[in-house]
Amino acid sequence: MRHRDSNGEEEGGRQPGGAASVDLNLLRTFLAVYRTGSFTAGARLLGLSQPTVTTQIRTLERQLDRELFERLARGVAPVPYADQLAARIVEPLDALATVTGPGGSPDVHPAEPVHLAGPAELLTRRVLPALAPLVDRGVRLRITPGLTEPLLEDLRAGRHDLVLATYRPRGRALASVPLADEEFVLVTAPVWARRIGGPARLAADGPAALNGVPLVAYAEDVPIVRRYWRHVFGRRLVRHPAVTMPDLNAVTAAVAGGTGFSVLPRYLCSAELASGALTLLHDPDDPPINTAFLVQRPGSSANPHVALVRDHLLEIARDW
């Protein structure tokens, strides 16, 4: 049984549920495992061997008299107490890392690159230009474009620090926050708009006004256009694309060049709409909206630049 003195402290100087007398290196190891979700990935992050990390976690659990992780078939899951501990130590340890380096000693080497992944179009048009000031301050970036589902799997495996996702990931293994909403718009080139009679014709006849106009789409199953038809027109899309290209920047260029019509995120074609290179065919009161999420593991990375990139994205996304 543990005893407390008159000040409420446990014998040995440890605060109830606290870690005041714990070796700082053990807390760093705990945070690395907590963030990466496995002893192996935590060891890789710290530059230690996996047995060393396992031993340090067991030592910390003995000192705290608490189990910190549930051992799973693949990796580990933090218990509620570990969530509380991580919340208490993450800010001071990250602040210390900016001065001493992740290992706790003076570090003349630059911070590790921040591995950021997401849809190519969002990265190209919005994210990379917005991160230019951080690069000027010494932040290094490694950018990976791709689809949300495989990128989230790679995030769970420790291959990325942050992922821009087109939907909120299920489960508690990944932490996510809404980043920005994107509005979808129905557009075509001015030559096609004049040929069909413009937005007025579409308002009068509905989507039948687009019969004979080639459809340009991201994929063969035209998910974006199908959603627009269902949400705005209340009907099922029953046509096949004339051109597909798994790159919305290319779809934008093709439509602006006169290939046909498409449905695009407004941010992606705002310049073309402003210049007249594209014509907005429909302006519904309730356009389809999709929310992008910024996803990472619980807590924040041992690399202080990850938090810097994350917080900067959340700040600048308010103006998107």
TIPA-641568 format. One record per residue (C-alpha): x, y, z. Coordinates in steps of 0.001 Angstrom, whole numbers, plus 524288, in hexadecimal, padded with zeros to 5 digits. Last residue first. Example, Ala and Ser with C-alpha at 12.3 -4.5 7.8 and 13.67 -1.06 7.14 Angstrom:
! TIPA-641568
835667FBDC81BE4 8300C7EE6C81E78 
//
This chain:
! TIPA-641568
7D87E8723E74432 7DA7B87CE274E5F 7D8DD8741E75A4D 7E22886A8D753BB 7ED69873CB7571E 7ECA2870B67659A 7EA5586211764BA 7F574860D975B0A 7FEA6868A0763CA 7FB218604D76FA1 7FE19853AF76865 80AB8858AC76252 80FFE85D6776F74 80B658511477658 812FB8490B76C76 81EAB8522576DD9 8203F84E0B77C0F 8244184045777B5 8201083754782CC 812F68373A77BDF 8066083BB078215 7FC4E8355778AC5 7F35782B30784D5 7F7E48278F77712 7F5688314D76C4C 7EA4F835CA7637E 7E685842EB75DBB 7D8C78418E7586A 7D2AB8466E74BB6 7C415848FC74BCA 7BBE38472973F86 7B0DA8503A73B97 7A66384E4E73142 79F9A85B1172DAB 793B785FB27355D 78EB286C5D72F6E 7921486760721DE 79AD686F0B71899 79AFC867FB70B8D 7A2B88691F6FEF7 7AEA38704970430 7B687873B06F81A 7C501870D96F6D8 7CFF3878AF6F063 7C8B0884DA6F4C2 7D3FA889FC6FCF3 7CCCF888B8709EF 7C7B287B29706A9 7D54D876C87027F 7DB2987C2770F11 7D0C4875817175C 7D2ED86851710C2 7D94F8604671B78 7D351867E4726B0 7C5C18651172134 7C7A585664721DE 7C3F08510E71481 7B81484BAD70D48 7BA498499D6FEC6 7B71B84E986F123 7BCB684CA26E385 7C9F084C946DCBD 7CAA485B576DAD4 7D81F85E896E012 7D271862C96ED26 7CCA9855166EE52 7D9B484E956EB5A 7E14D857796F490 7D7EE854F46FFBF 7D84F846496FD5D 7E72D846F86FD6D 7E72E84DE770A85 7DD3A843DF70F22 7E6DE838E570CD9 7E1F282B0270AF0 7DE9882DE76FC95 7D2368298A6F5D7 7CCCF82E166E8AA 7BF9C82BA16E214 7B966828516EF0F 7AD9981F526EFAE 79F8C823856F181 794608201F6FA8A 7964A8291B70645 78BC48263771051 78257830C37146D 7802F83AEA71EDF 78595845E07167A 78E7F84BE7720AC 79266840B7729C0 790BD8352972075 7969C83BEE714A7 7A1BF8419B71CB3 7A4C68345D722D1 7A52F82DE37157A 7AE518388F7108C 7B7E98366D71BB0 7B75D8279171AF6 7B9478269E70C1D 7B9D78179570BA4 7C42C8185C700E7 7CC95821B1708C3 7D0268301B709B8 7C626834516FFA8 7C40883B6D6F2D1 7B61D83A706ED7D 7B41383D946DF26 7A8A6846DB6DC29 79E1D840146D414 7940B840856DECD 797F284B7A6E800 78ABD852436E792 784C5845B16ECC3 78B32849626F9B3 77FFF852AE6FCC7 777B1858686F1E2 774F18663A6F6C9 78071868686FFFE 789878619D6F661 784DF86A776EB76 786F5876826F3E0 79493871D86F7A0 79934872B76E973 791B2870456DCF8 79764863236D93E 7A10D8686E6CF23 7A46E874746D70F 7A86086C4D6E2E1 7AFE98630D6DA02 7B85D86E0D6D498 7B982874356E219 7C02A867EF6E783 7B8AD85FA26F14F 7B5A285F9E6FFC3 7AD3A8593370A40 7B26785CE9717BD 7B6898554C723CD 7B91785C51730AD 7C4DB8589E73901 7C47185977747BA 7D0C785B2274FB3 7D93B854BE75A28 7D04B84C9B762B0 7D856845FF76D66 7DD838382276DDF 7E43B82F4D777C7 7E7378218B77342 7E5F9814DF77AF8 7D8888188878027 7D01981255775A8 7CB7A8172676868 7D31F820D376036 7CC3582DAC75CF0 7CAF882F5F74E4B 7D2A4835C77433B 7DF238346474B14 7EAE283D7274C3C 7F4F9834CC752A9 7FF478386875CB5 80B88831A2761BA 80C918276C7570F 812E9819F775614 80F71815F776406 80771809DE760A5 7FAE7810B2764D9 7FE5C81BDA75BAB 800BA81229750A2 7F32380CAA752BB 7EDD881A88752A9 7F4B281D10745B5 7EEDC810A273FFE 7E1078155874346 7E2A7823B873FD7 7E77C822A6731DA 7F4FB827A472E57 7FF0B8327172E5D 80B4983128736CE 812B683D3F73B55 81F7783CF0742F6 8214684A137498F 82CC2850BD75047 82A0B85BFB75994 8353C865CE759D5 82E45872BE75BAB 82D01874E474CE7 826698679874C4E 81CB286C977564F 819A2878A474E24 817258700A7420B 80CFD867C074909 8014286EE874341 8061F86D067354E 8077685E68737FF 7FA1585CCC73E2D 7F0CB863B673502 7F21B860AC72698 7FBE28559872670 7F88A84E8E7330E 7E9F684FA3730A9 7EB9484AB1722C3 7F4AA83F767264E 7EBA183A39730CE 7F2F68381373D8C 800168355F743D1 8099183C6274CDB 8165D836CB751E5 81D198413F759F4 82BBF840987580C 8344183DDF763F6 8390C849A076B78 8460484F7176745 852B684A1676CE0 85A648519077718 853AC84A797823E 8561D84DD97906E 8517F8425A798A0 843B383DD679BEE 8420D833C579129 8379183B6278A15 840298478F788BC 844998502E793F7 83D7985CE17916F 831C48590478904 8316784C1F7905E 82EFB8532179D41 822978594C797D8 81E3984C01792E7 820C7846307A04E 819778512E7A731 80D9F84FF079E2A 80CC28411B79DBC 80E1983EC37AC5A 8007B840A27B1DD 7F89283BF77A61F 8013D830007A50F 7FEB982C747B345 7F00882DA07B1C5 7EFEE825657A55F 7F8A581B6D7AC31 7EED781AB07B766 7E418817867AD9E 7EBAE80BB37A850 7F41080DCD79C49 7F307803C179143 7FEA97FBA378CDF 804167F66B78022 7FEC07EB6E777E4 7F9A37DFC677F9B 7F6A47E94778A8C 7FD7C7EC937975F 7F5447F5E879F70 7FDC0801417A356 80083809427AF71 7FF017FFB17BAC2 800A0806FF7C778 8098C806227D356 80FBF812A67CE7B 81D7E80D977D0BA 819DC7FFF77CC0E 8134D8053E7BFBC 81F3F80DB17BD0C 82839801FF7BE2C 81F7A7FA0D7B523 81FB78052D7AB46 82E8A805FC7AC3B 8302D7F75E7AA33 827817F76979E1E 82EF080319798A0 83BE57FC4D79AAF 836C17EFBC7949E 8327D7F78D78880 83FF47FD7278693 8416280C1F78749 841BA816D577CEC 8367281DEE7836C 82CE281D277780D 8312380F58774B9 82F1480B27782D6 821878111E782AD 81E67809DE77618 8228E7FCFB77C48 81BDE7FF7878952 80F188025E78267 8047F80CAA78130 80D0D8177C77BB8 808EA82261784CB 807C981A8579152 814718134C78E69 81BBA8203178C8C 81532826167988C 8193B81A957A11A 8273081B8579C40 827A3829F179F55 821FB8271C7ACC3 82C6181CDB7AF36 836E6826817AB08 831DF830557B4FD 83447826B07C01B 82877826A57C90E 8289582E9A7D59A 81D4B837AE7D221 8155782D537CB1F 807F782F127D103 7FC4E826757D464 7FCE182B7A7E242 80931833BA7E36A 815D182C367E53C 81ED6830B07F035 8231F823167F4C1 817BF821DD7FE0A 80B748267A7F750 80890834C47F831 7FC6B839C17FF1B 80367844828068B 8021983D3A81380 809498318880DF2 80311826FA805C5 8046C8186E80729 804D180DC47FCD7 800008000080000 
//
